[in-house]
Amino acid sequence: MKVLVLYTTVDGNTEAVANAIAEKTGADVSKIVRVNKRHAYGIDWLRLWFEVTFKRHPGIFPFKHDPRDYDLVFIGTPVWFNRYNPAFDTLFQVIKIYDRKIALFSTGATDKQKALDKLSKKLQDSVILGRYHCIEPIFEDDEESTKKILDEAAEWAQGIADTAAKMIEEEECERRKTIF
Ligand SMILES: Cc1cc2nc3c(=O)[nH]c(=O)nc-3n(C[C@H](O)[C@H](O)[C@H](O)COP(=O)(O)O)c2cc1C
């Protein structure tokens, strides 16, 4: 089974979760990188608010792996103003993701999951196998707390990967039945 982790990040929290998931599941990893780098403070904060509120699509660099080539895709986003990161809207404009097995994850300052609700809606033509949200793992005060969150994310991802593998096996059985 081919597994991909597709994510974007500014401060590294979502990246830490993405890497934990990839390490546990043996997935390939693709980071979506904005053409215009933005910071999470100052005038850039206002620019980002504008971008999210008025649904602007920021430019992104080409990324390594095409999600349509994968059986299971983990998609990870930081929560921005209760939405998913707008870099994904740019991506969805270029690449139509449908009929895939998808699992979503997000990191945020709070436990609100509105970004995942919106991302689920956007990807409703695929099978969403699960969602995972956590609070800023790398901003924790000690390494142990960070590790605990990342381990939990990795366990969740392994469960998703196991479910996806089982589904693929069952689909293959059904396909063979229709051939013979
Ligand atoms: C522009 C901006 C808007 C944000 N809006 C929210 C928000 O609405 N809700 C929330 O819980 N966290 C919000 N945050 C906090 C981030 O979601 C959180 O720090 C996340 O872990 C950042 O991910 P990253 O380190 O991968 O960039 C916001 C951060 C930024 C930079």
The ligand as a MOL file (V3000), in Angstrom:
LIG
                    3D

  0  0  0     0  0            999 V3000
M  V30 BEGIN CTAB
M  V30 COUNTS 31 33 0 0 0
M  V30 BEGIN ATOM
M  V30 1 C -2.3590 33.2490 11.0840 0
M  V30 2 C -2.6490 32.3040 12.2060 0
M  V30 3 C -3.9630 32.0730 12.5870 0
M  V30 4 C -4.2600 31.1500 13.6110 0
M  V30 5 N -5.5520 30.9140 13.9530 0
M  V30 6 C -5.8310 29.9600 14.8770 0
M  V30 7 C -7.1800 29.6220 15.1740 0
M  V30 8 O -8.1410 30.1700 14.6520 0
M  V30 9 N -7.4130 28.6450 16.1020 0
M  V30 10 C -6.3740 27.9760 16.7340 0
M  V30 11 O -6.6400 27.0940 17.5550 0
M  V30 12 N -5.0850 28.2880 16.4540 0
M  V30 13 C -4.7740 29.2490 15.5360 0
M  V30 14 N -3.4730 29.5530 15.2400 0
M  V30 15 C -2.3950 28.8000 15.9070 0
M  V30 16 C -1.8690 27.6770 15.0080 0
M  V30 17 O -2.9250 26.9090 14.5020 0
M  V30 18 C -0.9370 26.7380 15.7720 0
M  V30 19 O 0.1230 27.4460 16.3330 0
M  V30 20 C -0.4360 25.6300 14.8410 0
M  V30 21 O 0.1020 24.5820 15.6230 0
M  V30 22 C 0.6170 26.1710 13.9110 0
M  V30 23 O 1.0640 25.1340 13.0840 0
M  V30 24 P 2.5310 25.1790 12.4550 0
M  V30 25 O 3.5030 25.3040 13.6310 0
M  V30 26 O 2.6670 23.8890 11.7540 0
M  V30 27 O 2.6040 26.3610 11.5620 0
M  V30 28 C -3.1860 30.4720 14.2540 0
M  V30 29 C -1.8630 30.7250 13.8610 0
M  V30 30 C -1.5990 31.6200 12.8360 0
M  V30 31 C -0.1790 31.8490 12.4010 0
M  V30 END ATOM
M  V30 BEGIN BOND
M  V30 1 1 1 2
M  V30 2 1 2 3
M  V30 3 2 2 30
M  V30 4 2 3 4
M  V30 5 1 4 5
M  V30 6 1 4 28
M  V30 7 2 5 6
M  V30 8 1 6 7
M  V30 9 1 6 13
M  V30 10 2 7 8
M  V30 11 1 7 9
M  V30 12 1 9 10
M  V30 13 2 10 11
M  V30 14 1 10 12
M  V30 15 2 12 13
M  V30 16 1 13 14
M  V30 17 1 14 15
M  V30 18 1 14 28
M  V30 19 1 15 16
M  V30 20 1 16 17
M  V30 21 1 16 18
M  V30 22 1 18 19
M  V30 23 1 18 20
M  V30 24 1 20 21
M  V30 25 1 20 22
M  V30 26 1 22 23
M  V30 27 1 23 24
M  V30 28 2 24 25
M  V30 29 1 24 26
M  V30 30 1 24 27
M  V30 31 2 28 29
M  V30 32 1 29 30
M  V30 33 1 30 31
M  V30 END BOND
M  V30 END CTAB
M  END
